[in-house]
Structures are given as structure tokens and as C-alpha cells.
Amino acid sequence: MINVNDKCTGCGLCLKACPFAAITLVDKKAIIGDACTLCGACVQVCKFDAIDLERRQVKDVDLSQFQDVWVVAEVKDGKIRSVTYELLGKAKDLAFELKQKVGLVLIGSDVKKFTKDLSIHGADKIYIAEDENLLQYYSDTYANIIIGLISKYNPNIVLYPATIKGRDLAPRVASILRLGLTADCTGLSLYENKLLQTRPAFGGNIMADIVDFETRPQMATVRPNVMKNLCEDHDENAEIIEVPVKIDEKGLRVRVKEVLSAVCEDGIPLCEADIVVAGGRGLGSKDGFKLIQELADIFHGTVGASRVPIELGWIAKSHQVGQSGTTVSPKIYIACGISGTIQHLVGMKSSKVIIAINTDPNAPIFNVANYGIVGDLYEVIPLLIEALKNKEDLLCV
Amino acid sequence: MLRYIVCVKQVPDTTEVKIDPKTNTLIREGVPSILNPFDQFALEEAIKLRKEEDEIVVISMGPPQAKKALMKCLALGADRAILLSDRAFAGADTFATAITLAEAIKKIGKFDVIFAGLQAIDGDTAQVGPEIAAQLGIPQITYVEEVLKIEGKRLEAKAVTDDGYNIIEAKLPVLVAEITPSSFDPSNPSMRGIIMAKKKPFETWTAADFDVGKENFGLEGSLTQVIKVYAPPIKEKGVIYTDEPKIAVDKLFNKLSDEGVI
């Protein structure tokens, strides 16, 4: 239930903030129309406490009215990010078991073109909110649209990518709707028809299984590169639900003034890289990173390092992987001349595939490696580069 | 005069926390506690930006011993500290934690900027900051590596993005959730700071000090429930080649191709 009370002065702030263009001013008073989805954007910007919004209490209600497994898509540089497909694959498995449908929330500018592709990857229904002012991600606008959609369509589960944007967005939605949310899940399954969310904590030393017993939708952010069963053969005719939105730039409380994408001198930042090639003490000198870079370039990967090369000034601190650096979970992590201290392992052990090259067969890095070569990296890497260069299609690139 | 509120947490030094394989509970005994590094960075940012007349209030929810972390904040330069401590707050998930902190912030009164660490190194969720902002109805900027300036009711910050940075401008009040840049080297309080800290206002608030009921806090106010904690499964030993380099690389390359890795 939403109502405008007598405190309304007709200032018009709520008009600009409403992503659904549901508010009009009549006789200096805001009138909320049928397009309202109860997202609450107006309540947040009102300076006069003039809008009363009472949300449905989810506790003690019939949970069966919440249906479908939703995925919130992430668009980057005019493409759907691969984590979206990973989530769709998982959502499809869950939806199949629950006998429900897979919904996909697609927000952005010029995103309609992706619907067929997303349909093939498992979406049964696609909710599209398109506006040129949605090209830039903002927590407020994206959260308000999703809150509106959840309030209107009552999904059972909503999955977000645990990316920079997803980790900003999901908790805002959860808090406003008073929903449980589990961060950075590495496993999702069903437990008595509820979503069993598995996540690491304490730097990966501990795993926890988490359930939302009373709130719906059940929500989680999910780490990229962990869900492996992609769906690629789904029907291509998902039902399209266009969500009418209109984003007024004047209503933004936060604004991107400048985009500095060239600041990262080495391309993809560590935390977002699909492939990381990292060097350690075993490189012996600063020059060793040239070889590491050469191997990384083949994969369009990013160069990482353990602590020692940073301390010896061989490479900038921004390359450090580990507890005092960046935590990474790429598709492939190649550790070259890294022994594998606990501080380093914490920062990379959730990588999908770990390949280690080290002269010491007893190095702890081999305990977490999926593949490894015991040998001198200066002999091994050039041979590996040669072999990779001769391979026609690198699947992982 | 602006008021900055900094939210901090005392955390165990994570790499040392282990699970007792028999009982599946955390072994916390003897594990040192530290001020969450992300929070210390956020505090140091607030200190860097403050003008003489501004006030920095640091708040934390935790057991009585979390006072130590708050005293460190006072020694580093915060003006006033509030510890939210009550058995009723125990077992809180991120939502119940955010409710508790947001209610405390409302009780403090007027504020201009809320500083928080992006995440705590024990839970790593990064949820509490945005959840507080949402409860207070104010905007948030997360992944902030530097607050560039606060001037005339506006804040400018440099936030990490997928491929670089955004320079972001926001009207106050706003919450910034800060990520430590790799160059961050946490300061140690000075002797003088430690002595001064003892004279600064320190309060402890319990559930009874709040306007909302106990059922909003702790385990009871939580929306998610941990049903099991356990040690991560031990990874199967990988395939390690010890042959001479040429043969080892051939074998590895074929194995990676066969298993669809490359």
C-alpha cells in the first residue's frame, strides 16, 4: 500500500526519482498512478516524509505463491557477461527440480537484442527494462527496478552475479524488501524445497550452508566461474515481458562524473580476470615477469604475483594475489615459481583450475593444484608457450 | 560542521581460524582479534578528510571485548566511540546487523557521511554497508578506493570498476564502502593518541537503548539461518608431472586439451 499524505509540498523530487514514471503532480500534490510497482524510490528521496509505503509482510504467508527462479543478468561493454549464462544453467537445474520456470531480469540500454541468446541459455521468461539512461549502472535505479519487479511478480529465488555490480546491488534490494541474502555462494542446491546456499567464510577455511526459512524470494549472489553446467539448447522463444521504465537523469543522487578505464595499465584487473598467470620468488629476478607476461598474453590474461616479488620491487603491488593483495577466482590460475604460503593460497584457491610449475615437489602449491609440473619454470614456460601458440583454438580465451 | 560515522568490526585474524573436525564448530580460542583492515582504511580516510570542526563517531556491534578495536579507532583520531553490545545482538546475519547499526545511527542523529569497510575479512560478504544505506534511505557508493573530497554538501570518490575506476559524485548524506588499495599500510596509533583516547567519550548501548524491539536484533531478527558449518572438502590430489620438461609439457598440454581446460 502506498499513499501520499498531507505533508506533500509538490516539490517534484519523487517524479524525477520514480523509474516507472508512475507519479504525476496534480494541484501541487504528488499522485501515484497505476504504473507504481511499490519500489519505494519516491520514499527514499522525499524530504517531507510525505509518502507512506507499507510493504507486505512476508513472514507467515503461504510460500507457494512465490514461483520461479530468477537470474539478474549483467551486461558489460555491449555483451552479456559469462557469469549470467552460468547462473542461468544453475537456475534451470533448480527450476526443473522445483517444477518452476526460469526468469531473467535484463536491465540496460539497447539490450533487447540479447533475448534470443538468453533464451537458448535457459530463460523461459525475460523481463526487460530498457532506457538509454540505464547504460550506466547505478545502485539506486537498478535496485528500484528490481524491487518493483519482485514486488509485482513474486519470484521464489533471485540469483545475482557476485561481481562488483552484483555485490553492490543485491544487498540494497534485500535490505529494502527485508529479505535474506547470502553472499558469494559457491554452491546452490535444494533442501526440503528451499534453497540451500553454500558459501566459504574465514578466507575459505570454513564452509557454511545457509537457508532462508521465512522470507521469499530467497536471494544469493554467486561467484563467477563456479557454476559449470551451462545450458545451451533451450527453446529460443522465451516469453518477453517489457517493463516500462523512464529514468530521469535529474533524479540521480549519485552520478558518474568521469570514467577512468585506462588507469589499469595491464588491461583486465586481477579480481575480474578469467586467466591469471602469477610469478613468485622462483622467478629469481624482475626480468622473469617478461616471461610471465608472455604466457599471460596468449590467454589475454592478467599477471599476478605472490608477496616476495612485490617486496623485492620486481612488480607493482597492484599485482599481488593473496591475503594482503587481491582475492581472485579465475577460470585458470597458473602459479609459476610460487611455493604457496597460506596467505597466498587464501587469495587464489577458489580458482576453477590451478596449474603449478615449481622446482620443489614438496611445495604446498601442489596440494591445491589440479595440474602441475615439477621443473624449472625457465625451461617449462617457453615450451608451454610454444605448444599453446600452435594450438588453433584456445577454448578458454 | 560535518559528522562522519565510521562503522567498524573486530574480527579474528582469519587464516588462523579452523574447524574442529569432530564437532564442526569454530575453534576461536587463542585466535588474535584485530580491527578489520577495510574498516581501519575507512577510518583513516575519514580522518584524512576531516576539518577541525568536524566530528568522527565510530560505532561497532560486538561483544564487550570489541571495545579494544574502538579504543584503537579513538587512538587513531576518532572523537567518540559507541559500542553496541548485548546478548540480544548475538547471532545476527547481515540484515540484523545492518538494522542494529542503522538504528544506532538514527539515534546518533544528524550525519553527513557514513564510512564503512567494503567487507570484513571473516565473513567477506560486503552486504552490511549497502544494507545500512538502504535502511537509512540514503545512496551508497561501494568499492571506493579513495574519497577525493567533501565540499559544500557534495562528496567525490574514486571507485573501482571492472576495468578501472569511476569518479563518482554524490550529494550528502551518503554511505561509502571502502576497499583498501594495495598500497595501504595501516597506521599504528601514537603513544599520544593512546593516552588521548582514554579521555574521549566512550559509550556502550544495549538493546534497551533502542527505539525498536529486541525481536529485530541478533538471531531473532535474522532472515538467513546457518544450518551447518564444516571444513571445506579436501581437494583431490592433482596430476603432477615430474618428467623432464619437454615430456612433462607435452603430457600437461595433452591432458589440458583432453579435459577441455584449454
Contacts between the chains, C-beta under 8 A, distances in Angstrom:
chain1	res1	chain2	res2	distance
A	43	B	137	6.9
A	44	B	137	4.3
A	44	B	138	7.8
A	76	B	162	6.3
A	139	B	130	7.1
A	139	B	139	6.9
A	139	B	140	5.6
A	139	B	142	7.5
A	140	B	139	5.8
A	143	B	134	7.7
A	163	B	162	7.3
A	164	B	142	7.8
A	164	B	143	5.6
A	164	B	160	6.8
A	164	B	161	6.5
A	164	B	162	6.0
A	167	B	126	4.9
A	167	B	127	7.8
A	167	B	142	7.3
A	168	B	130	6.3
A	168	B	140	7.2
A	168	B	142	4.5
A	168	B	143	7.2
A	170	B	127	7.6
A	171	B	94	7.0
A	171	B	125	8.0
A	171	B	126	7.4
A	171	B	127	4.0
A	171	B	128	7.7
A	171	B	129	7.6
A	171	B	130	3.9
A	171	B	131	4.9
A	171	B	134	7.4
A	172	B	130	4.7
A	172	B	131	7.5
A	172	B	133	7.0
A	172	B	134	4.8
A	172	B	140	6.8
A	174	B	95	6.8
A	174	B	127	7.4
A	174	B	131	6.8
A	175	B	95	6.6
A	175	B	98	6.0
A	175	B	130	6.8
A	175	B	131	3.9
A	175	B	132	7.8
A	175	B	133	7.9
A	175	B	134	3.6
A	175	B	135	5.7
A	176	B	134	4.8
A	178	B	95	7.2
A	178	B	223	7.0
A	179	B	95	7.9
A	179	B	223	6.4
A	180	B	93	7.0
A	180	B	95	6.7
A	180	B	222	7.8
A	180	B	223	3.5
A	180	B	224	3.9
A	181	B	94	6.9
A	181	B	95	7.3
A	181	B	127	6.1
A	181	B	223	7.9
A	181	B	224	7.2
A	182	B	224	5.9
A	183	B	94	7.5
A	183	B	123	7.7
A	183	B	124	7.1
A	183	B	125	3.7
A	183	B	126	6.5
A	183	B	127	5.5
A	184	B	124	6.4
A	184	B	125	7.1
A	191	B	227	7.7
A	196	B	227	7.9
A	197	B	224	7.9
A	200	B	124	7.8
A	200	B	232	6.8
A	201	B	122	6.7
A	201	B	123	5.7
A	201	B	124	6.6
A	201	B	229	8.0
A	202	B	12	7.5
A	202	B	14	4.9
A	202	B	17	4.4
A	202	B	26	7.8
A	202	B	122	5.6
A	203	B	14	4.2
A	203	B	15	5.6
A	203	B	17	7.9
A	203	B	121	6.9
A	203	B	124	7.6
A	204	B	232	6.5
A	205	B	14	7.1
A	205	B	15	7.1
A	205	B	17	5.5
A	205	B	18	6.1
A	205	B	19	7.1
A	205	B	231	7.7
A	205	B	232	7.4
A	206	B	17	6.8
A	206	B	19	5.5
A	206	B	26	6.9
A	206	B	229	5.7
A	206	B	230	7.5
A	206	B	231	6.9
A	206	B	232	7.3
A	207	B	229	6.9
A	207	B	230	5.5
A	207	B	231	7.2
A	207	B	232	5.0
A	208	B	226	5.1
A	208	B	228	7.1
A	208	B	229	4.9
A	209	B	226	7.1
A	209	B	227	5.3
A	209	B	228	4.3
A	209	B	229	7.7
A	209	B	230	7.9
A	210	B	224	5.1
A	210	B	225	6.7
A	210	B	226	5.4
A	210	B	227	7.0
A	211	B	224	7.2
A	211	B	225	5.6
A	211	B	227	5.4
A	212	B	223	6.1
A	212	B	224	5.4
A	212	B	225	7.6
A	213	B	225	6.0
A	214	B	223	7.0
A	215	B	223	4.9
A	253	B	139	4.2
A	253	B	170	6.3
A	253	B	171	5.8
A	253	B	174	7.7
A	254	B	139	4.8
A	254	B	140	7.9
A	254	B	141	6.2
A	254	B	168	6.0
A	254	B	169	7.3
A	254	B	170	4.3
A	254	B	174	7.2
A	255	B	168	7.0
A	255	B	169	5.1
A	255	B	170	7.4
A	256	B	166	4.8
A	256	B	167	7.2
A	256	B	168	5.6
A	256	B	169	8.0
A	257	B	156	7.2
A	257	B	166	8.0
A	257	B	167	4.7
A	257	B	168	6.6
A	257	B	169	4.9
A	258	B	166	7.2
A	258	B	167	4.0
A	259	B	161	7.6
A	259	B	164	7.2
A	259	B	165	7.9
A	259	B	166	5.7
A	259	B	167	7.8
A	260	B	158	7.9
A	260	B	164	4.9
A	260	B	165	4.4
A	260	B	166	7.1
A	260	B	167	6.7
A	261	B	161	7.4
A	261	B	163	4.8
A	261	B	164	4.0
A	261	B	165	8.0
A	262	B	164	6.5
A	263	B	164	4.4
A	263	B	165	5.3
A	264	B	163	6.2
A	264	B	164	5.0
A	267	B	163	7.8
A	268	B	163	6.8
A	269	B	160	7.5
A	269	B	162	7.1
A	269	B	163	6.7
A	269	B	164	7.7
A	272	B	162	5.1
A	272	B	163	7.5
A	317	B	182	4.1
A	317	B	183	5.6
A	318	B	182	5.1
A	320	B	182	5.8
A	323	B	14	7.7
A	323	B	15	6.4
A	325	B	182	5.8
A	326	B	182	7.2
A	332	B	261	6.7
A	332	B	262	7.8
A	342	B	15	5.3
A	343	B	15	6.5
A	346	B	14	7.6
A	346	B	15	5.9
A	353	B	261	5.4
A	354	B	238	7.5
A	355	B	252	7.6
A	355	B	256	7.8
A	356	B	238	7.9
A	356	B	240	7.9
A	361	B	240	7.4
A	361	B	242	6.6
A	366	B	238	6.9
A	366	B	240	5.6
A	367	B	235	7.5
A	367	B	237	7.6
A	368	B	235	6.1
A	368	B	238	7.9
A	369	B	238	4.5
A	369	B	240	7.0
A	370	B	238	4.5
A	370	B	239	7.3
A	371	B	238	5.6
A	371	B	239	5.3
A	371	B	240	7.5
A	371	B	252	6.0
A	371	B	255	6.5
A	371	B	256	6.7
A	371	B	261	7.9
A	372	B	238	5.9
A	372	B	239	7.4
A	372	B	240	4.1
A	372	B	241	7.0
A	373	B	240	7.3
A	373	B	241	5.0
A	373	B	242	7.9
A	373	B	245	7.5
A	373	B	248	4.5
A	373	B	249	6.9
A	373	B	252	5.8
A	374	B	240	6.4
A	374	B	241	7.0
A	374	B	242	4.6
A	374	B	248	7.7
A	375	B	242	7.8
A	375	B	244	7.7
A	375	B	245	5.0
A	375	B	248	5.9
A	376	B	245	7.1
A	379	B	245	4.2
A	380	B	245	5.1
A	380	B	248	6.9
A	380	B	249	6.0
A	383	B	245	5.9
A	383	B	246	6.2
A	383	B	249	4.1
A	384	B	249	5.3
A	384	B	252	7.4
A	384	B	253	7.1
A	387	B	249	6.1
A	387	B	250	7.4
A	387	B	253	4.5
A	388	B	253	7.6
A	388	B	262	7.1
A	391	B	253	7.9
A	391	B	257	7.3
A	391	B	262	7.0
A	394	B	262	5.6
A	395	B	260	6.2
A	395	B	261	7.4
A	395	B	262	5.8
A	396	B	261	6.7
A	396	B	262	5.5
